[in-house]
Amino acid sequence: MTAPTFYRLRAPNPDGASSTAVSVRVDPDRPDPYPVYLAVGRGRRRMHLTPDEAWALWRCLSEAVASLGDPPDHIRTRVTPDRR
């Protein structure tokens, strides 16, 4: 059995005083077809995804944000997988 892996990054909010957590959990041993779990913020926006849905989201989202211009500085960081 493989432990779930977490990927996390914080995004600054427009108010400049806080940030929003973005995290993804990948659990390849999950018994249902949704091994990818995406959470944005504190409990408000969460969704379970199949691998195909996750890839489609990645593709659409990457194209969409690329159309907004150069990536911000806070995104130029290495996202390291974590087992907790």
PyMOL Python script that loads the backbone (N, CA, C, O; Angstrom):
from pymol import cmd

cmd.read_pdbstr("""\
ATOM      1  N   MET A   1       0.847  -1.183   0.000  1.00  0.00           N
ATOM      2  CA  MET A   1       0.000   0.000   0.000  1.00  0.00           C
ATOM      3  C   MET A   1       0.891   1.244   0.000  1.00  0.00           C
ATOM      4  O   MET A   1       1.835   1.341   0.784  1.00  0.00           O
ATOM      5  N   THR A   2       0.587   2.178  -0.873  1.00  0.00           N
ATOM      6  CA  THR A   2       1.345   3.410  -1.001  1.00  0.00           C
ATOM      7  C   THR A   2       0.644   4.526  -0.229  1.00  0.00           C
ATOM      8  O   THR A   2      -0.567   4.709  -0.346  1.00  0.00           O
ATOM      9  N   ALA A   3       1.416   5.265   0.557  1.00  0.00           N
ATOM     10  CA  ALA A   3       0.847   6.394   1.294  1.00  0.00           C
ATOM     11  C   ALA A   3       0.492   7.520   0.327  1.00  0.00           C
ATOM     12  O   ALA A   3       1.173   7.699  -0.683  1.00  0.00           O
ATOM     13  N   PRO A   4      -0.556   8.277   0.618  1.00  0.00           N
ATOM     14  CA  PRO A   4      -0.893   9.416  -0.236  1.00  0.00           C
ATOM     15  C   PRO A   4       0.256  10.427  -0.266  1.00  0.00           C
ATOM     16  O   PRO A   4       1.008  10.559   0.700  1.00  0.00           O
ATOM     17  N   THR A   5       0.376  11.127  -1.374  1.00  0.00           N
ATOM     18  CA  THR A   5       1.377  12.182  -1.518  1.00  0.00           C
ATOM     19  C   THR A   5       0.651  13.513  -1.656  1.00  0.00           C
ATOM     20  O   THR A   5      -0.355  13.614  -2.357  1.00  0.00           O
ATOM     21  N   PHE A   6       1.174  14.535  -0.977  1.00  0.00           N
ATOM     22  CA  PHE A   6       0.578  15.868  -0.984  1.00  0.00           C
ATOM     23  C   PHE A   6       1.511  16.853  -1.671  1.00  0.00           C
ATOM     24  O   PHE A   6       2.730  16.784  -1.517  1.00  0.00           O
ATOM     25  N   TYR A   7       0.926  17.767  -2.426  1.00  0.00           N
ATOM     26  CA  TYR A   7       1.654  18.859  -3.063  1.00  0.00           C
ATOM     27  C   TYR A   7       0.955  20.145  -2.640  1.00  0.00           C
ATOM     28  O   TYR A   7      -0.257  20.283  -2.811  1.00  0.00           O
ATOM     29  N   ARG A   8       1.724  21.096  -2.083  1.00  0.00           N
ATOM     30  CA  ARG A   8       1.111  22.315  -1.539  1.00  0.00           C
ATOM     31  C   ARG A   8       1.864  23.557  -1.991  1.00  0.00           C
ATOM     32  O   ARG A   8       3.079  23.545  -2.190  1.00  0.00           O
ATOM     33  N   LEU A   9       1.088  24.639  -2.147  1.00  0.00           N
ATOM     34  CA  LEU A   9       1.646  25.934  -2.486  1.00  0.00           C
ATOM     35  C   LEU A   9       0.672  26.992  -1.973  1.00  0.00           C
ATOM     36  O   LEU A   9      -0.540  26.777  -1.969  1.00  0.00           O
ATOM     37  N   ARG A  10       1.201  28.119  -1.548  1.00  0.00           N
ATOM     38  CA  ARG A  10       0.350  29.212  -1.089  1.00  0.00           C
ATOM     39  C   ARG A  10       0.374  30.319  -2.135  1.00  0.00           C
ATOM     40  O   ARG A  10       1.427  30.656  -2.678  1.00  0.00           O
ATOM     41  N   ALA A  11      -0.800  30.878  -2.409  1.00  0.00           N
ATOM     42  CA  ALA A  11      -0.940  31.971  -3.373  1.00  0.00           C
ATOM     43  C   ALA A  11      -1.347  33.235  -2.630  1.00  0.00           C
ATOM     44  O   ALA A  11      -2.282  33.202  -1.830  1.00  0.00           O
ATOM     45  N   PRO A  12      -0.665  34.348  -2.879  1.00  0.00           N
ATOM     46  CA  PRO A  12      -1.055  35.590  -2.191  1.00  0.00           C
ATOM     47  C   PRO A  12      -2.446  36.047  -2.630  1.00  0.00           C
ATOM     48  O   PRO A  12      -2.830  35.876  -3.787  1.00  0.00           O
ATOM     49  N   ASN A  13      -3.182  36.622  -1.705  1.00  0.00           N
ATOM     50  CA  ASN A  13      -4.492  37.193  -2.018  1.00  0.00           C
ATOM     51  C   ASN A  13      -4.317  38.633  -2.479  1.00  0.00           C
ATOM     52  O   ASN A  13      -3.319  39.268  -2.139  1.00  0.00           O
ATOM     53  N   PRO A  14      -5.255  39.154  -3.238  1.00  0.00           N
ATOM     54  CA  PRO A  14      -5.156  40.538  -3.709  1.00  0.00           C
ATOM     55  C   PRO A  14      -5.082  41.560  -2.572  1.00  0.00           C
ATOM     56  O   PRO A  14      -4.547  42.652  -2.764  1.00  0.00           O
ATOM     57  N   ASP A  15      -5.617  41.219  -1.376  1.00  0.00           N
ATOM     58  CA  ASP A  15      -5.586  42.173  -0.263  1.00  0.00           C
ATOM     59  C   ASP A  15      -4.178  42.347   0.308  1.00  0.00           C
ATOM     60  O   ASP A  15      -3.934  43.278   1.076  1.00  0.00           O
ATOM     61  N   GLY A  16      -3.253  41.459  -0.059  1.00  0.00           N
ATOM     62  CA  GLY A  16      -1.864  41.570   0.373  1.00  0.00           C
ATOM     63  C   GLY A  16      -1.598  41.151   1.796  1.00  0.00           C
ATOM     64  O   GLY A  16      -0.438  41.068   2.200  1.00  0.00           O
ATOM     65  N   ALA A  17      -2.634  40.883   2.576  1.00  0.00           N
ATOM     66  CA  ALA A  17      -2.451  40.566   3.987  1.00  0.00           C
ATOM     67  C   ALA A  17      -2.513  39.072   4.278  1.00  0.00           C
ATOM     68  O   ALA A  17      -2.174  38.647   5.383  1.00  0.00           O
ATOM     69  N   SER A  18      -2.930  38.286   3.326  1.00  0.00           N
ATOM     70  CA  SER A  18      -3.086  36.859   3.583  1.00  0.00           C
ATOM     71  C   SER A  18      -2.707  36.058   2.343  1.00  0.00           C
ATOM     72  O   SER A  18      -2.293  36.619   1.328  1.00  0.00           O
ATOM     73  N   SER A  19      -2.854  34.761   2.440  1.00  0.00           N
ATOM     74  CA  SER A  19      -2.588  33.904   1.289  1.00  0.00           C
ATOM     75  C   SER A  19      -3.602  32.762   1.278  1.00  0.00           C
ATOM     76  O   SER A  19      -4.257  32.491   2.284  1.00  0.00           O
ATOM     77  N   THR A  20      -3.721  32.112   0.153  1.00  0.00           N
ATOM     78  CA  THR A  20      -4.647  30.998  -0.011  1.00  0.00           C
ATOM     79  C   THR A  20      -3.845  29.724  -0.233  1.00  0.00           C
ATOM     80  O   THR A  20      -2.951  29.681  -1.078  1.00  0.00           O
ATOM     81  N   ALA A  21      -4.168  28.701   0.523  1.00  0.00           N
ATOM     82  CA  ALA A  21      -3.497  27.416   0.361  1.00  0.00           C
ATOM     83  C   ALA A  21      -4.110  26.661  -0.810  1.00  0.00           C
ATOM     84  O   ALA A  21      -5.330  26.616  -0.972  1.00  0.00           O
ATOM     85  N   VAL A  22      -3.247  26.075  -1.615  1.00  0.00           N
ATOM     86  CA  VAL A  22      -3.659  25.189  -2.695  1.00  0.00           C
ATOM     87  C   VAL A  22      -2.953  23.868  -2.442  1.00  0.00           C
ATOM     88  O   VAL A  22      -1.728  23.827  -2.332  1.00  0.00           O
ATOM     89  N   SER A  23      -3.716  22.790  -2.349  1.00  0.00           N
ATOM     90  CA  SER A  23      -3.067  21.496  -2.134  1.00  0.00           C
ATOM     91  C   SER A  23      -3.737  20.416  -2.969  1.00  0.00           C
ATOM     92  O   SER A  23      -4.932  20.459  -3.262  1.00  0.00           O
ATOM     93  N   VAL A  24      -2.908  19.449  -3.334  1.00  0.00           N
ATOM     94  CA  VAL A  24      -3.370  18.312  -4.121  1.00  0.00           C
ATOM     95  C   VAL A  24      -2.876  17.051  -3.424  1.00  0.00           C
ATOM     96  O   VAL A  24      -1.703  16.941  -3.067  1.00  0.00           O
ATOM     97  N   ARG A  25      -3.780  16.114  -3.238  1.00  0.00           N
ATOM     98  CA  ARG A  25      -3.417  14.810  -2.673  1.00  0.00           C
ATOM     99  C   ARG A  25      -3.562  13.772  -3.776  1.00  0.00           C
ATOM    100  O   ARG A  25      -4.572  13.733  -4.478  1.00  0.00           O
ATOM    101  N   VAL A  26      -2.552  12.938  -3.920  1.00  0.00           N
ATOM    102  CA  VAL A  26      -2.605  11.834  -4.876  1.00  0.00           C
ATOM    103  C   VAL A  26      -2.519  10.543  -4.077  1.00  0.00           C
ATOM    104  O   VAL A  26      -1.543  10.301  -3.367  1.00  0.00           O
ATOM    105  N   ASP A  27      -3.552   9.719  -4.200  1.00  0.00           N
ATOM    106  CA  ASP A  27      -3.637   8.461  -3.454  1.00  0.00           C
ATOM    107  C   ASP A  27      -3.884   7.324  -4.442  1.00  0.00           C
ATOM    108  O   ASP A  27      -5.033   6.969  -4.707  1.00  0.00           O
ATOM    109  N   PRO A  28      -2.800   6.748  -4.992  1.00  0.00           N
ATOM    110  CA  PRO A  28      -2.958   5.714  -6.023  1.00  0.00           C
ATOM    111  C   PRO A  28      -3.674   4.460  -5.534  1.00  0.00           C
ATOM    112  O   PRO A  28      -4.177   3.691  -6.354  1.00  0.00           O
ATOM    113  N   ASP A  29      -3.734   4.232  -4.224  1.00  0.00           N
ATOM    114  CA  ASP A  29      -4.399   3.043  -3.689  1.00  0.00           C
ATOM    115  C   ASP A  29      -5.868   3.274  -3.361  1.00  0.00           C
ATOM    116  O   ASP A  29      -6.538   2.370  -2.863  1.00  0.00           O
ATOM    117  N   ARG A  30      -6.370   4.457  -3.630  1.00  0.00           N
ATOM    118  CA  ARG A  30      -7.773   4.758  -3.337  1.00  0.00           C
ATOM    119  C   ARG A  30      -8.660   3.795  -4.131  1.00  0.00           C
ATOM    120  O   ARG A  30      -8.455   3.627  -5.333  1.00  0.00           O
ATOM    121  N   PRO A  31      -9.647   3.155  -3.477  1.00  0.00           N
ATOM    122  CA  PRO A  31     -10.442   2.122  -4.145  1.00  0.00           C
ATOM    123  C   PRO A  31     -11.417   2.650  -5.204  1.00  0.00           C
ATOM    124  O   PRO A  31     -11.844   1.888  -6.072  1.00  0.00           O
ATOM    125  N   ASP A  32     -11.772   3.926  -5.149  1.00  0.00           N
ATOM    126  CA  ASP A  32     -12.690   4.452  -6.165  1.00  0.00           C
ATOM    127  C   ASP A  32     -11.879   5.062  -7.320  1.00  0.00           C
ATOM    128  O   ASP A  32     -10.650   5.096  -7.246  1.00  0.00           O
ATOM    129  N   PRO A  33     -12.532   5.538  -8.370  1.00  0.00           N
ATOM    130  CA  PRO A  33     -11.784   6.038  -9.542  1.00  0.00           C
ATOM    131  C   PRO A  33     -11.252   7.466  -9.378  1.00  0.00           C
ATOM    132  O   PRO A  33     -10.840   8.071 -10.368  1.00  0.00           O
ATOM    133  N   TYR A  34     -11.246   8.029  -8.151  1.00  0.00           N
ATOM    134  CA  TYR A  34     -10.858   9.424  -7.950  1.00  0.00           C
ATOM    135  C   TYR A  34      -9.621   9.547  -7.049  1.00  0.00           C
ATOM    136  O   TYR A  34      -9.747   9.955  -5.894  1.00  0.00           O
ATOM    137  N   PRO A  35      -8.439   9.205  -7.551  1.00  0.00           N
ATOM    138  CA  PRO A  35      -7.251   9.236  -6.701  1.00  0.00           C
ATOM    139  C   PRO A  35      -6.654  10.631  -6.502  1.00  0.00           C
ATOM    140  O   PRO A  35      -5.751  10.800  -5.684  1.00  0.00           O
ATOM    141  N   VAL A  36      -7.141  11.624  -7.232  1.00  0.00           N
ATOM    142  CA  VAL A  36      -6.604  12.980  -7.104  1.00  0.00           C
ATOM    143  C   VAL A  36      -7.634  13.846  -6.384  1.00  0.00           C
ATOM    144  O   VAL A  36      -8.817  13.849  -6.728  1.00  0.00           O
ATOM    145  N   TYR A  37      -7.155  14.587  -5.369  1.00  0.00           N
ATOM    146  CA  TYR A  37      -8.032  15.445  -4.580  1.00  0.00           C
ATOM    147  C   TYR A  37      -7.439  16.841  -4.586  1.00  0.00           C
ATOM    148  O   TYR A  37      -6.291  17.026  -4.180  1.00  0.00           O
ATOM    149  N   LEU A  38      -8.202  17.825  -5.039  1.00  0.00           N
ATOM    150  CA  LEU A  38      -7.770  19.210  -5.139  1.00  0.00           C
ATOM    151  C   LEU A  38      -8.501  20.047  -4.104  1.00  0.00           C
ATOM    152  O   LEU A  38      -9.724  19.964  -3.993  1.00  0.00           O
ATOM    153  N   ALA A  39      -7.766  20.854  -3.343  1.00  0.00           N
ATOM    154  CA  ALA A  39      -8.367  21.757  -2.363  1.00  0.00           C
ATOM    155  C   ALA A  39      -7.767  23.149  -2.546  1.00  0.00           C
ATOM    156  O   ALA A  39      -6.548  23.309  -2.610  1.00  0.00           O
ATOM    157  N   VAL A  40      -8.644  24.155  -2.630  1.00  0.00           N
ATOM    158  CA  VAL A  40      -8.220  25.543  -2.749  1.00  0.00           C
ATOM    159  C   VAL A  40      -8.892  26.317  -1.633  1.00  0.00           C
ATOM    160  O   VAL A  40     -10.119  26.334  -1.538  1.00  0.00           O
ATOM    161  N   GLY A  41      -8.102  26.955  -0.793  1.00  0.00           N
ATOM    162  CA  GLY A  41      -8.654  27.709   0.326  1.00  0.00           C
ATOM    163  C   GLY A  41      -8.982  26.805   1.492  1.00  0.00           C
ATOM    164  O   GLY A  41      -8.541  25.657   1.558  1.00  0.00           O
ATOM    165  N   ARG A  42      -9.766  27.343   2.413  1.00  0.00           N
ATOM    166  CA  ARG A  42     -10.089  26.604   3.633  1.00  0.00           C
ATOM    167  C   ARG A  42     -11.468  25.956   3.539  1.00  0.00           C
ATOM    168  O   ARG A  42     -12.434  26.435   4.132  1.00  0.00           O
ATOM    169  N   GLY A  43     -11.542  24.873   2.795  1.00  0.00           N
ATOM    170  CA  GLY A  43     -12.751  24.078   2.753  1.00  0.00           C
ATOM    171  C   GLY A  43     -13.812  24.521   1.780  1.00  0.00           C
ATOM    172  O   GLY A  43     -14.837  23.852   1.647  1.00  0.00           O
ATOM    173  N   ARG A  44     -13.603  25.615   1.103  1.00  0.00           N
ATOM    174  CA  ARG A  44     -14.654  26.116   0.217  1.00  0.00           C
ATOM    175  C   ARG A  44     -14.652  25.454  -1.147  1.00  0.00           C
ATOM    176  O   ARG A  44     -15.718  25.177  -1.697  1.00  0.00           O
ATOM    177  N   ARG A  45     -13.475  25.195  -1.706  1.00  0.00           N
ATOM    178  CA  ARG A  45     -13.393  24.657  -3.064  1.00  0.00           C
ATOM    179  C   ARG A  45     -12.572  23.379  -3.044  1.00  0.00           C
ATOM    180  O   ARG A  45     -11.347  23.402  -2.925  1.00  0.00           O
ATOM    181  N   ARG A  46     -13.276  22.273  -3.164  1.00  0.00           N
ATOM    182  CA  ARG A  46     -12.627  20.967  -3.132  1.00  0.00           C
ATOM    183  C   ARG A  46     -13.255  20.063  -4.173  1.00  0.00           C
ATOM    184  O   ARG A  46     -14.457  20.137  -4.429  1.00  0.00           O
ATOM    185  N   MET A  47     -12.434  19.206  -4.776  1.00  0.00           N
ATOM    186  CA  MET A  47     -13.013  18.251  -5.722  1.00  0.00           C
ATOM    187  C   MET A  47     -12.120  17.028  -5.863  1.00  0.00           C
ATOM    188  O   MET A  47     -10.893  17.107  -5.802  1.00  0.00           O
ATOM    189  N   HIS A  48     -12.779  15.904  -6.053  1.00  0.00           N
ATOM    190  CA  HIS A  48     -12.103  14.646  -6.352  1.00  0.00           C
ATOM    191  C   HIS A  48     -12.057  14.498  -7.868  1.00  0.00           C
ATOM    192  O   HIS A  48     -13.027  14.812  -8.558  1.00  0.00           O
ATOM    193  N   LEU A  49     -10.924  14.017  -8.385  1.00  0.00           N
ATOM    194  CA  LEU A  49     -10.747  13.910  -9.823  1.00  0.00           C
ATOM    195  C   LEU A  49     -10.215  12.540 -10.216  1.00  0.00           C
ATOM    196  O   LEU A  49      -9.443  11.926  -9.479  1.00  0.00           O
ATOM    197  N   THR A  50     -10.632  12.072 -11.376  1.00  0.00           N
ATOM    198  CA  THR A  50      -9.999  10.896 -11.966  1.00  0.00           C
ATOM    199  C   THR A  50      -8.671  11.370 -12.566  1.00  0.00           C
ATOM    200  O   THR A  50      -8.483  12.573 -12.750  1.00  0.00           O
ATOM    201  N   PRO A  51      -7.758  10.467 -12.872  1.00  0.00           N
ATOM    202  CA  PRO A  51      -6.522  10.900 -13.529  1.00  0.00           C
ATOM    203  C   PRO A  51      -6.783  11.634 -14.852  1.00  0.00           C
ATOM    204  O   PRO A  51      -6.131  12.638 -15.138  1.00  0.00           O
ATOM    205  N   ASP A  52      -7.726  11.144 -15.653  1.00  0.00           N
ATOM    206  CA  ASP A  52      -8.032  11.820 -16.917  1.00  0.00           C
ATOM    207  C   ASP A  52      -8.588  13.224 -16.690  1.00  0.00           C
ATOM    208  O   ASP A  52      -8.240  14.151 -17.422  1.00  0.00           O
ATOM    209  N   GLU A  53      -9.440  13.391 -15.691  1.00  0.00           N
ATOM    210  CA  GLU A  53      -9.965  14.722 -15.369  1.00  0.00           C
ATOM    211  C   GLU A  53      -8.846  15.640 -14.889  1.00  0.00           C
ATOM    212  O   GLU A  53      -8.813  16.817 -15.247  1.00  0.00           O
ATOM    213  N   ALA A  54      -7.935  15.109 -14.085  1.00  0.00           N
ATOM    214  CA  ALA A  54      -6.821  15.915 -13.585  1.00  0.00           C
ATOM    215  C   ALA A  54      -5.938  16.388 -14.739  1.00  0.00           C
ATOM    216  O   ALA A  54      -5.524  17.546 -14.770  1.00  0.00           O
ATOM    217  N   TRP A  55      -5.651  15.495 -15.683  1.00  0.00           N
ATOM    218  CA  TRP A  55      -4.853  15.884 -16.853  1.00  0.00           C
ATOM    219  C   TRP A  55      -5.582  16.935 -17.692  1.00  0.00           C
ATOM    220  O   TRP A  55      -4.961  17.889 -18.161  1.00  0.00           O
ATOM    221  N   ALA A  56      -6.875  16.772 -17.882  1.00  0.00           N
ATOM    222  CA  ALA A  56      -7.645  17.747 -18.659  1.00  0.00           C
ATOM    223  C   ALA A  56      -7.664  19.103 -17.950  1.00  0.00           C
ATOM    224  O   ALA A  56      -7.529  20.144 -18.592  1.00  0.00           O
ATOM    225  N   LEU A  57      -7.832  19.088 -16.632  1.00  0.00           N
ATOM    226  CA  LEU A  57      -7.795  20.326 -15.854  1.00  0.00           C
ATOM    227  C   LEU A  57      -6.432  20.991 -15.997  1.00  0.00           C
ATOM    228  O   LEU A  57      -6.353  22.196 -16.236  1.00  0.00           O
ATOM    229  N   TRP A  58      -5.361  20.220 -15.854  1.00  0.00           N
ATOM    230  CA  TRP A  58      -4.002  20.747 -15.993  1.00  0.00           C
ATOM    231  C   TRP A  58      -3.820  21.422 -17.358  1.00  0.00           C
ATOM    232  O   TRP A  58      -3.292  22.531 -17.447  1.00  0.00           O
ATOM    233  N   ARG A  59      -4.255  20.751 -18.396  1.00  0.00           N
ATOM    234  CA  ARG A  59      -4.072  21.281 -19.755  1.00  0.00           C
ATOM    235  C   ARG A  59      -4.852  22.573 -19.967  1.00  0.00           C
ATOM    236  O   ARG A  59      -4.301  23.562 -20.452  1.00  0.00           O
ATOM    237  N   CYS A  60      -6.126  22.566 -19.606  1.00  0.00           N
ATOM    238  CA  CYS A  60      -6.956  23.765 -19.787  1.00  0.00           C
ATOM    239  C   CYS A  60      -6.479  24.914 -18.910  1.00  0.00           C
ATOM    240  O   CYS A  60      -6.389  26.055 -19.365  1.00  0.00           O
ATOM    241  N   LEU A  61      -6.176  24.614 -17.661  1.00  0.00           N
ATOM    242  CA  LEU A  61      -5.744  25.658 -16.737  1.00  0.00           C
ATOM    243  C   LEU A  61      -4.393  26.242 -17.153  1.00  0.00           C
ATOM    244  O   LEU A  61      -4.195  27.454 -17.064  1.00  0.00           O
ATOM    245  N   SER A  62      -3.467  25.402 -17.602  1.00  0.00           N
ATOM    246  CA  SER A  62      -2.161  25.916 -18.015  1.00  0.00           C
ATOM    247  C   SER A  62      -2.288  26.831 -19.224  1.00  0.00           C
ATOM    248  O   SER A  62      -1.625  27.866 -19.287  1.00  0.00           O
ATOM    249  N   GLU A  63      -3.125  26.466 -20.177  1.00  0.00           N
ATOM    250  CA  GLU A  63      -3.328  27.330 -21.355  1.00  0.00           C
ATOM    251  C   GLU A  63      -4.016  28.633 -20.952  1.00  0.00           C
ATOM    252  O   GLU A  63      -3.654  29.707 -21.431  1.00  0.00           O
ATOM    253  N   ALA A  64      -5.001  28.532 -20.077  1.00  0.00           N
ATOM    254  CA  ALA A  64      -5.760  29.725 -19.673  1.00  0.00           C
ATOM    255  C   ALA A  64      -4.876  30.726 -18.930  1.00  0.00           C
ATOM    256  O   ALA A  64      -4.888  31.914 -19.252  1.00  0.00           O
ATOM    257  N   VAL A  65      -4.113  30.265 -17.945  1.00  0.00           N
ATOM    258  CA  VAL A  65      -3.292  31.219 -17.182  1.00  0.00           C
ATOM    259  C   VAL A  65      -2.107  31.717 -17.998  1.00  0.00           C
ATOM    260  O   VAL A  65      -1.624  32.823 -17.757  1.00  0.00           O
ATOM    261  N   ALA A  66      -1.624  30.928 -18.959  1.00  0.00           N
ATOM    262  CA  ALA A  66      -0.542  31.395 -19.828  1.00  0.00           C
ATOM    263  C   ALA A  66      -0.996  32.595 -20.658  1.00  0.00           C
ATOM    264  O   ALA A  66      -0.185  33.446 -21.022  1.00  0.00           O
ATOM    265  N   SER A  67      -2.297  32.661 -20.956  1.00  0.00           N
ATOM    266  CA  SER A  67      -2.813  33.782 -21.734  1.00  0.00           C
ATOM    267  C   SER A  67      -2.850  35.082 -20.925  1.00  0.00           C
ATOM    268  O   SER A  67      -3.056  36.156 -21.490  1.00  0.00           O
ATOM    269  N   LEU A  68      -2.653  34.990 -19.610  1.00  0.00           N
ATOM    270  CA  LEU A  68      -2.680  36.175 -18.749  1.00  0.00           C
ATOM    271  C   LEU A  68      -1.328  36.878 -18.665  1.00  0.00           C
ATOM    272  O   LEU A  68      -1.243  37.982 -18.126  1.00  0.00           O
ATOM    273  N   GLY A  69      -0.276  36.261 -19.186  1.00  0.00           N
ATOM    274  CA  GLY A  69       1.046  36.884 -19.150  1.00  0.00           C
ATOM    275  C   GLY A  69       2.050  36.012 -18.416  1.00  0.00           C
ATOM    276  O   GLY A  69       1.821  34.821 -18.203  1.00  0.00           O
ATOM    277  N   ASP A  70       3.158  36.616 -18.037  1.00  0.00           N
ATOM    278  CA  ASP A  70       4.229  35.889 -17.361  1.00  0.00           C
ATOM    279  C   ASP A  70       3.797  35.427 -15.973  1.00  0.00           C
ATOM    280  O   ASP A  70       2.994  36.092 -15.320  1.00  0.00           O
ATOM    281  N   PRO A  71       4.326  34.289 -15.520  1.00  0.00           N
ATOM    282  CA  PRO A  71       3.986  33.795 -14.182  1.00  0.00           C
ATOM    283  C   PRO A  71       4.493  34.744 -13.094  1.00  0.00           C
ATOM    284  O   PRO A  71       5.548  35.359 -13.255  1.00  0.00           O
ATOM    285  N   PRO A  72       3.757  34.868 -11.999  1.00  0.00           N
ATOM    286  CA  PRO A  72       4.213  35.717 -10.888  1.00  0.00           C
ATOM    287  C   PRO A  72       5.397  35.070 -10.166  1.00  0.00           C
ATOM    288  O   PRO A  72       5.640  33.871 -10.298  1.00  0.00           O
ATOM    289  N   ASP A  73       6.113  35.869  -9.416  1.00  0.00           N
ATOM    290  CA  ASP A  73       7.313  35.387  -8.710  1.00  0.00           C
ATOM    291  C   ASP A  73       7.018  34.255  -7.723  1.00  0.00           C
ATOM    292  O   ASP A  73       7.820  33.330  -7.590  1.00  0.00           O
ATOM    293  N   HIS A  74       5.874  34.318  -7.029  1.00  0.00           N
ATOM    294  CA  HIS A  74       5.601  33.307  -5.997  1.00  0.00           C
ATOM    295  C   HIS A  74       5.452  31.898  -6.588  1.00  0.00           C
ATOM    296  O   HIS A  74       5.554  30.910  -5.860  1.00  0.00           O
ATOM    297  N   ILE A  75       5.217  31.802  -7.875  1.00  0.00           N
ATOM    298  CA  ILE A  75       5.030  30.499  -8.503  1.00  0.00           C
ATOM    299  C   ILE A  75       6.363  29.874  -8.917  1.00  0.00           C
ATOM    300  O   ILE A  75       6.425  28.688  -9.238  1.00  0.00           O
ATOM    301  N   ARG A  76       7.397  30.655  -8.906  1.00  0.00           N
ATOM    302  CA  ARG A  76       8.728  30.181  -9.305  1.00  0.00           C
ATOM    303  C   ARG A  76       9.427  29.506  -8.127  1.00  0.00           C
ATOM    304  O   ARG A  76      10.524  29.898  -7.726  1.00  0.00           O
ATOM    305  N   THR A  77       8.786  28.512  -7.598  1.00  0.00           N
ATOM    306  CA  THR A  77       9.335  27.754  -6.481  1.00  0.00           C
ATOM    307  C   THR A  77       9.162  26.276  -6.762  1.00  0.00           C
ATOM    308  O   THR A  77       8.271  25.876  -7.512  1.00  0.00           O
ATOM    309  N   ARG A  78       9.998  25.486  -6.173  1.00  0.00           N
ATOM    310  CA  ARG A  78       9.895  24.037  -6.346  1.00  0.00           C
ATOM    311  C   ARG A  78       8.810  23.507  -5.410  1.00  0.00           C
ATOM    312  O   ARG A  78       8.809  23.817  -4.218  1.00  0.00           O
ATOM    313  N   VAL A  79       7.904  22.722  -5.938  1.00  0.00           N
ATOM    314  CA  VAL A  79       6.860  22.096  -5.130  1.00  0.00           C
ATOM    315  C   VAL A  79       7.335  20.665  -4.840  1.00  0.00           C
ATOM    316  O   VAL A  79       7.465  19.839  -5.743  1.00  0.00           O
ATOM    317  N   THR A  80       7.585  20.407  -3.577  1.00  0.00           N
ATOM    318  CA  THR A  80       8.134  19.128  -3.166  1.00  0.00           C
ATOM    319  C   THR A  80       7.030  18.232  -2.609  1.00  0.00           C
ATOM    320  O   THR A  80       6.253  18.677  -1.764  1.00  0.00           O
ATOM    321  N   PRO A  81       6.942  16.995  -3.057  1.00  0.00           N
ATOM    322  CA  PRO A  81       5.918  16.096  -2.506  1.00  0.00           C
ATOM    323  C   PRO A  81       6.176  15.819  -1.025  1.00  0.00           C
ATOM    324  O   PRO A  81       7.319  15.749  -0.573  1.00  0.00           O
ATOM    325  N   ASP A  82       5.086  15.665  -0.293  1.00  0.00           N
ATOM    326  CA  ASP A  82       5.123  15.419   1.148  1.00  0.00           C
ATOM    327  C   ASP A  82       4.214  14.233   1.443  1.00  0.00           C
ATOM    328  O   ASP A  82       3.160  14.098   0.822  1.00  0.00           O
ATOM    329  N   ARG A  83       4.595  13.391   2.357  1.00  0.00           N
ATOM    330  CA  ARG A  83       3.777  12.209   2.683  1.00  0.00           C
ATOM    331  C   ARG A  83       2.726  12.484   3.757  1.00  0.00           C
ATOM    332  O   ARG A  83       2.025  11.560   4.169  1.00  0.00           O
ATOM    333  N   ARG A  84       2.601  13.698   4.211  1.00  0.00           N
ATOM    334  CA  ARG A  84       1.562  13.994   5.203  1.00  0.00           C
ATOM    335  C   ARG A  84       0.742  15.170   4.796  1.00  0.00           C
ATOM    336  O   ARG A  84      -0.179  15.559   5.515  1.00  0.00           O
TER     337      ARG A  84
END
""", "prot")
cmd.dss("prot")
cmd.show_as("cartoon", "prot")
cmd.util.cbc("prot")
cmd.orient("prot")
